[in-house]
Amino acid sequence: MATKEVTIENFQSEVLECNVPVLVDFWASWCGPCMMVSPLIDELSEEHPEYKFAKVNVDEQIALANKYNVMSIPNLVVFKNGEVVSQVAGTRQKEEILELLKK
């Protein structure tokens, strides 16, 4: 399953109402560490269809970044049943990212 770009307009339906765990990658195009994490997220999305992977561009979606207290990027937030269950900032290895979803 491909990674889904989400916005304030579709965040409710794509993330909060999703019936599987969702990992949301808050990122920006100018962020070097974000560019390192992004391909890992894309790989995981193809390898693990049991989860949903989404990306939020913080420059374009400031309200979402503020709502989820994103102060630094990359910032990975895991949602289950519409609730935040895990949130980490900074780069992570692929295995660490997957572990966030399994918690």
OpenMM code with the backbone's topology and positions (N, CA, C; nanometers):
from openmm import Vec3, app, unit

residues = "MET ALA THR LYS GLU VAL THR ILE GLU ASN PHE GLN SER GLU VAL LEU GLU CYS ASN VAL PRO VAL LEU VAL ASP PHE TRP ALA SER TRP CYS GLY PRO CYS MET MET VAL SER PRO LEU ILE ASP GLU LEU SER GLU GLU HIS PRO GLU TYR LYS PHE ALA LYS VAL ASN VAL ASP GLU GLN ILE ALA LEU ALA ASN LYS TYR ASN VAL MET SER ILE PRO ASN LEU VAL VAL PHE LYS ASN GLY GLU VAL VAL SER GLN VAL ALA GLY THR ARG GLN LYS GLU GLU ILE LEU GLU LEU LEU LYS LYS".split()
positions = [
    Vec3(0.0853, -0.1178, 0.0000),
    Vec3(0.0000, 0.0000, 0.0000),
    Vec3(0.0898, 0.1239, 0.0000),
    Vec3(0.0615, 0.2162, -0.0860),
    Vec3(0.1423, 0.3369, -0.0961),
    Vec3(0.1166, 0.4301, 0.0222),
    Vec3(0.2175, 0.5102, 0.0517),
    Vec3(0.2049, 0.6106, 0.1564),
    Vec3(0.1086, 0.7188, 0.1079),
    Vec3(0.0205, 0.7615, 0.1957),
    Vec3(-0.0835, 0.8589, 0.1608),
    Vec3(-0.0471, 0.9969, 0.2134),
    Vec3(-0.0530, 1.0979, 0.1280),
    Vec3(-0.0338, 1.2367, 0.1706),
    Vec3(-0.1656, 1.2836, 0.2311),
    Vec3(-0.1596, 1.3310, 0.3558),
    Vec3(-0.2825, 1.3762, 0.4203),
    Vec3(-0.2767, 1.5251, 0.4513),
    Vec3(-0.3952, 1.5847, 0.4556),
    Vec3(-0.4105, 1.7275, 0.4816),
    Vec3(-0.5166, 1.7446, 0.5893),
    Vec3(-0.5385, 1.8665, 0.6295),
    Vec3(-0.6422, 1.8951, 0.7283),
    Vec3(-0.7793, 1.8492, 0.6768),
    Vec3(-0.7983, 1.8542, 0.5454),
    Vec3(-0.9261, 1.8179, 0.4863),
    Vec3(-0.9555, 1.6679, 0.4947),
    Vec3(-0.8527, 1.5836, 0.4835),
    Vec3(-0.8794, 1.4395, 0.4835),
    Vec3(-0.8195, 1.3660, 0.6034),
    Vec3(-0.7649, 1.4377, 0.7003),
    Vec3(-0.7018, 1.3758, 0.8164),
    Vec3(-0.8015, 1.2921, 0.8966),
    Vec3(-0.9196, 1.3430, 0.9146),
    Vec3(-1.0235, 1.2713, 0.9907),
    Vec3(-1.0508, 1.1346, 0.9277),
    Vec3(-1.0790, 1.1335, 0.7991),
    Vec3(-1.1161, 1.0077, 0.7329),
    Vec3(-0.9966, 0.9154, 0.7107),
    Vec3(-0.8807, 0.9705, 0.6788),
    Vec3(-0.7647, 0.8880, 0.6471),
    Vec3(-0.6896, 0.8366, 0.7700),
    Vec3(-0.6934, 0.9123, 0.8791),
    Vec3(-0.6155, 0.8751, 0.9977),
    Vec3(-0.7050, 0.8423, 1.1166),
    Vec3(-0.7845, 0.9369, 1.1594),
    Vec3(-0.8608, 0.9202, 1.2829),
    Vec3(-0.9697, 0.8132, 1.2737),
    Vec3(-1.0282, 0.7958, 1.1572),
    Vec3(-1.1342, 0.6968, 1.1406),
    Vec3(-1.0849, 0.5648, 1.0816),
    Vec3(-0.9557, 0.5507, 1.0667),
    Vec3(-0.8981, 0.4299, 1.0074),
    Vec3(-0.9073, 0.3144, 1.1074),
    Vec3(-0.9387, 0.1947, 1.0561),
    Vec3(-0.9553, 0.0790, 1.1442),
    Vec3(-0.8276, -0.0026, 1.1636),
    Vec3(-0.7156, 0.0470, 1.1124),
    Vec3(-0.5849, -0.0154, 1.1360),
    Vec3(-0.4908, 0.0906, 1.1929),
    Vec3(-0.3826, 0.0498, 1.2590),
    Vec3(-0.2862, 0.1491, 1.3083),
    Vec3(-0.2296, 0.2325, 1.1932),
    Vec3(-0.2120, 0.3615, 1.2195),
    Vec3(-0.1621, 0.4550, 1.1186),
    Vec3(-0.0375, 0.5247, 1.1719),
    Vec3(0.0695, 0.5215, 1.0930),
    Vec3(0.1892, 0.5981, 1.1261),
    Vec3(0.1890, 0.7228, 1.0390),
    Vec3(0.1925, 0.8400, 1.1024),
    Vec3(0.1942, 0.9663, 1.0300),
    Vec3(0.3330, 1.0274, 1.0434),
    Vec3(0.3942, 1.0544, 0.9294),
    Vec3(0.5261, 1.1158, 0.9222),
    Vec3(0.5068, 1.2654, 0.8967),
    Vec3(0.5344, 1.3475, 0.9979),
    Vec3(0.5319, 1.4931, 0.9813),
    Vec3(0.6697, 1.5337, 0.9302),
    Vec3(0.6753, 1.5994, 0.8150),
    Vec3(0.8014, 1.6263, 0.7470),
    Vec3(0.7968, 1.7605, 0.6744),
    Vec3(0.9123, 1.7985, 0.6162),
    Vec3(0.9212, 1.9160, 0.5294),
    Vec3(1.0273, 1.8899, 0.4238),
    Vec3(1.0120, 1.9512, 0.3084),
    Vec3(1.1022, 1.9261, 0.1957),
    Vec3(1.2444, 1.9763, 0.2209),
    Vec3(1.2609, 2.0746, 0.3073),
    Vec3(1.3925, 2.1314, 0.3364),
    Vec3(1.4655, 2.0566, 0.4477),
    Vec3(1.4035, 1.9577, 0.5062),
    Vec3(1.4571, 1.8854, 0.6222),
    Vec3(1.5394, 1.7641, 0.5776),
    Vec3(1.6708, 1.7714, 0.5967),
    Vec3(1.7596, 1.6615, 0.5588),
    Vec3(1.7246, 1.5305, 0.6261),
    Vec3(1.7098, 1.5287, 0.7590),
    Vec3(1.6726, 1.4036, 0.8257),
    Vec3(1.5388, 1.3469, 0.7755),
    Vec3(1.4463, 1.4353, 0.7393),
    Vec3(1.3175, 1.3894, 0.6854),
    Vec3(1.3388, 1.3121, 0.5547),
    Vec3(1.4326, 1.3589, 0.4743),
    Vec3(1.4610, 1.2929, 0.3473),
    Vec3(1.5259, 1.1560, 0.3692),
    Vec3(1.5886, 1.1364, 0.4842),
    Vec3(1.6461, 1.0067, 0.5176),
    Vec3(1.5381, 0.9094, 0.5647),
    Vec3(1.4389, 0.9586, 0.6363),
    Vec3(1.3326, 0.8743, 0.6914),
    Vec3(1.2270, 0.8405, 0.5858),
    Vec3(1.1999, 0.9319, 0.4969),
    Vec3(1.0926, 0.9157, 0.3989),
    Vec3(1.1005, 0.7854, 0.3186),
    Vec3(1.2176, 0.7479, 0.2638),
    Vec3(1.2224, 0.6223, 0.1886),
    Vec3(1.1953, 0.4997, 0.2759),
    Vec3(1.2312, 0.5085, 0.4039),
    Vec3(1.2041, 0.3971, 0.4957),
    Vec3(1.0542, 0.3801, 0.5161),
    Vec3(0.9844, 0.4921, 0.5301),
    Vec3(0.8391, 0.4899, 0.5452),
    Vec3(0.7756, 0.4287, 0.4201),
    Vec3(0.8250, 0.4695, 0.3028),
    Vec3(0.7717, 0.4165, 0.1773),
    Vec3(0.7945, 0.2656, 0.1675),
    Vec3(0.9133, 0.2190, 0.2070),
    Vec3(0.9420, 0.0756, 0.2048),
    Vec3(0.8489, 0.0002, 0.2988),
    Vec3(0.8332, 0.0521, 0.4202),
    Vec3(0.7456, -0.0129, 0.5172),
    Vec3(0.6018, -0.0197, 0.4669),
    Vec3(0.5584, 0.0842, 0.3979),
    Vec3(0.4203, 0.0858, 0.3477),
    Vec3(0.3976, -0.0251, 0.2450),
    Vec3(0.5005, -0.0573, 0.1695),
    Vec3(0.4892, -0.1653, 0.0714),
    Vec3(0.5000, -0.3028, 0.1377),
    Vec3(0.5816, -0.3129, 0.2411),
    Vec3(0.6080, -0.4410, 0.3067),
    Vec3(0.5034, -0.4792, 0.4114),
    Vec3(0.4293, -0.3813, 0.4640),
    Vec3(0.3347, -0.4069, 0.5730),
    Vec3(0.1969, -0.3483, 0.5433),
    Vec3(0.1196, -0.4197, 0.4598),
    Vec3(-0.0147, -0.3703, 0.4257),
    Vec3(-0.1130, -0.3740, 0.5431),
    Vec3(-0.0718, -0.4368, 0.6536),
    Vec3(-0.1597, -0.4412, 0.7712),
    Vec3(-0.1625, -0.3084, 0.8454),
    Vec3(-0.0733, -0.2171, 0.8072),
    Vec3(-0.0691, -0.0834, 0.8661),
    Vec3(-0.0919, 0.0194, 0.7565),
    Vec3(-0.1250, 0.1406, 0.7987),
    Vec3(-0.1392, 0.2513, 0.7041),
    Vec3(-0.0287, 0.3525, 0.7344),
    Vec3(0.0270, 0.4092, 0.6300),
    Vec3(0.1337, 0.5070, 0.6431),
    Vec3(0.0917, 0.6354, 0.5727),
    Vec3(0.1096, 0.7464, 0.6431),
    Vec3(0.0677, 0.8754, 0.5893),
    Vec3(0.1771, 0.9792, 0.6133),
    Vec3(0.1750, 1.0837, 0.5321),
    Vec3(0.2722, 1.1923, 0.5466),
    Vec3(0.1988, 1.3253, 0.5514),
    Vec3(0.2490, 1.4125, 0.6388),
    Vec3(0.1945, 1.5475, 0.6519),
    Vec3(0.3087, 1.6459, 0.6321),
    Vec3(0.2984, 1.7300, 0.5308),
    Vec3(0.3966, 1.8348, 0.5067),
    Vec3(0.3667, 1.9495, 0.6043),
    Vec3(0.4567, 1.9712, 0.7000),
    Vec3(0.4299, 2.0702, 0.8052),
    Vec3(0.4260, 2.2134, 0.7528),
    Vec3(0.4941, 2.2393, 0.6418),
    Vec3(0.4899, 2.3741, 0.5848),
    Vec3(0.3535, 2.4052, 0.5250),
    Vec3(0.2864, 2.3038, 0.4749),
    Vec3(0.1550, 2.3217, 0.4127),
    Vec3(0.0402, 2.2967, 0.5099),
    Vec3(0.0676, 2.2221, 0.6173),
    Vec3(-0.0376, 2.1822, 0.7120),
    Vec3(-0.0008, 2.2255, 0.8548),
    Vec3(0.0175, 2.3539, 0.8719),
    Vec3(0.0600, 2.4093, 1.0007),
    Vec3(-0.0400, 2.3761, 1.1116),
    Vec3(-0.1679, 2.3798, 1.0809),
    Vec3(-0.2695, 2.3519, 1.1839),
    Vec3(-0.2568, 2.2094, 1.2377),
    Vec3(-0.2303, 2.1130, 1.1503),
    Vec3(-0.2129, 1.9748, 1.1951),
    Vec3(-0.0859, 1.9605, 1.2794),
    Vec3(0.0211, 2.0234, 1.2349),
    Vec3(0.1464, 2.0179, 1.3106),
    Vec3(0.1258, 2.0773, 1.4501),
    Vec3(0.0561, 2.1871, 1.4582),
    Vec3(0.0289, 2.2497, 1.5880),
    Vec3(-0.0602, 2.1618, 1.6753),
    Vec3(-0.1621, 2.1044, 1.6153),
    Vec3(-0.2563, 2.0221, 1.6910),
    Vec3(-0.1867, 1.9038, 1.7586),
    Vec3(-0.0857, 1.8476, 1.6915),
    Vec3(-0.0165, 1.7311, 1.7461),
    Vec3(0.1210, 1.7660, 1.8037),
    Vec3(0.1383, 1.8938, 1.8375),
    Vec3(0.2585, 1.9415, 1.9068),
    Vec3(0.3881, 1.9022, 1.8377),
    Vec3(0.3896, 1.9148, 1.7066),
    Vec3(0.5100, 1.8837, 1.6304),
    Vec3(0.6027, 2.0042, 1.6372),
    Vec3(0.7065, 1.9907, 1.7184),
    Vec3(0.8027, 2.0997, 1.7381),
    Vec3(0.9317, 2.0764, 1.6601),
    Vec3(0.9598, 1.9517, 1.6254),
    Vec3(1.0778, 1.9202, 1.5453),
    Vec3(1.0410, 1.8077, 1.4500),
    Vec3(1.1140, 1.8017, 1.3393),
    Vec3(1.0856, 1.7019, 1.2372),
    Vec3(1.2147, 1.6305, 1.1984),
    Vec3(1.2065, 1.5083, 1.1473),
    Vec3(1.0855, 1.4316, 1.1297),
    Vec3(1.0213, 1.3961, 1.2631),
    Vec3(0.8912, 1.3852, 1.2610),
    Vec3(0.8147, 1.3524, 1.3806),
    Vec3(0.7169, 1.2428, 1.3408),
    Vec3(0.7298, 1.1276, 1.4029),
    Vec3(0.6464, 1.0127, 1.3695),
    Vec3(0.5421, 0.9933, 1.4787),
    Vec3(0.4157, 0.9908, 1.4370),
    Vec3(0.3051, 0.9777, 1.5314),
    Vec3(0.2231, 0.8556, 1.4912),
    Vec3(0.1995, 0.7669, 1.5879),
    Vec3(0.1188, 0.6480, 1.5624),
    Vec3(-0.0196, 0.6679, 1.6238),
    Vec3(-0.1213, 0.6438, 1.5423),
    Vec3(-0.2609, 0.6542, 1.5843),
    Vec3(-0.3234, 0.5151, 1.5819),
    Vec3(-0.3979, 0.4838, 1.6868),
    Vec3(-0.4790, 0.3623, 1.6900),
    Vec3(-0.6168, 0.4025, 1.7406),
    Vec3(-0.7178, 0.3649, 1.6648),
    Vec3(-0.8563, 0.4002, 1.6990),
    Vec3(-0.8724, 0.5499, 1.7210),
    Vec3(-0.8061, 0.6298, 1.6395),
    Vec3(-0.8204, 0.7743, 1.6453),
    Vec3(-0.7417, 0.8433, 1.7552),
    Vec3(-0.6638, 0.7678, 1.8322),
    Vec3(-0.5869, 0.8235, 1.9436),
    Vec3(-0.4372, 0.8110, 1.9189),
    Vec3(-0.3616, 0.9098, 1.9648),
    Vec3(-0.2160, 0.9025, 1.9581),
    Vec3(-0.1685, 0.8019, 2.0620),
    Vec3(-0.0933, 0.7016, 2.0175),
    Vec3(-0.0396, 0.6022, 2.1106),
    Vec3(0.1120, 0.6098, 2.1222),
    Vec3(0.1760, 0.6782, 2.0270),
    Vec3(0.3213, 0.6916, 2.0303),
    Vec3(0.3619, 0.8116, 1.9452),
    Vec3(0.4674, 0.8795, 1.9891),
    Vec3(0.5170, 0.9935, 1.9121),
    Vec3(0.6654, 1.0100, 1.9398),
    Vec3(0.7460, 1.0137, 1.8330),
    Vec3(0.8903, 1.0315, 1.8462),
    Vec3(0.9392, 1.1305, 1.7419),
    Vec3(1.0405, 1.2069, 1.7791),
    Vec3(1.1016, 1.3018, 1.6862),
    Vec3(1.2417, 1.2540, 1.6520),
    Vec3(1.2869, 1.2896, 1.5331),
    Vec3(1.4217, 1.2542, 1.4901),
    Vec3(1.4225, 1.1319, 1.4005),
    Vec3(1.5404, 1.1042, 1.3471),
    Vec3(1.5523, 0.9899, 1.2567),
    Vec3(1.5462, 0.8587, 1.3345),
    Vec3(1.4983, 0.7575, 1.2684),
    Vec3(1.4884, 0.6235, 1.3253),
    Vec3(1.5244, 0.5227, 1.2170),
    Vec3(1.5749, 0.4089, 1.2599),
    Vec3(1.6002, 0.2993, 1.1673),
    Vec3(1.4664, 0.2359, 1.1299),
    Vec3(1.4651, 0.1652, 1.0209),
    Vec3(1.3432, 0.1017, 0.9709),
    Vec3(1.2793, 0.0103, 1.0767),
    Vec3(1.3602, -0.0683, 1.1443),
    Vec3(1.3088, -0.1608, 1.2456),
    Vec3(1.2459, -0.0848, 1.3628),
    Vec3(1.3069, 0.0277, 1.3992),
    Vec3(1.2528, 0.1088, 1.5090),
    Vec3(1.1170, 0.1683, 1.4722),
    Vec3(1.1045, 0.2085, 1.3475),
    Vec3(0.9776, 0.2650, 1.3006),
    Vec3(0.8685, 0.1582, 1.3060),
    Vec3(0.9010, 0.0390, 1.2609),
    Vec3(0.8043, -0.0705, 1.2635),
    Vec3(0.7641, -0.1039, 1.4070),
    Vec3(0.8581, -0.1002, 1.4993),
    Vec3(0.8280, -0.1295, 1.6399),
    Vec3(0.7282, -0.0302, 1.6990),
    Vec3(0.7322, 0.0949, 1.6532),
    Vec3(0.6359, 0.1950, 1.7006),
    Vec3(0.4929, 0.1500, 1.6723),
    Vec3(0.4736, 0.0863, 1.5573),
    Vec3(0.3402, 0.0408, 1.5179),
    Vec3(0.2948, -0.0811, 1.5959),
    Vec3(0.3885, -0.1603, 1.6418),
    Vec3(0.3558, -0.2859, 1.7108),
    Vec3(0.3239, -0.2669, 1.8583),
    Vec3(0.3519, -0.1498, 1.9134),
    Vec3(0.3275, -0.1237, 2.0556),
    Vec3(0.1807, -0.1254, 2.0891),
] * unit.nanometer
topology = app.Topology()
chain = topology.addChain("A")
for resn in residues:
    res = topology.addResidue(resn, chain)
    for name in ("N", "CA", "C"):
        topology.addAtom(name, app.Element.getBySymbol(name[0]), res)
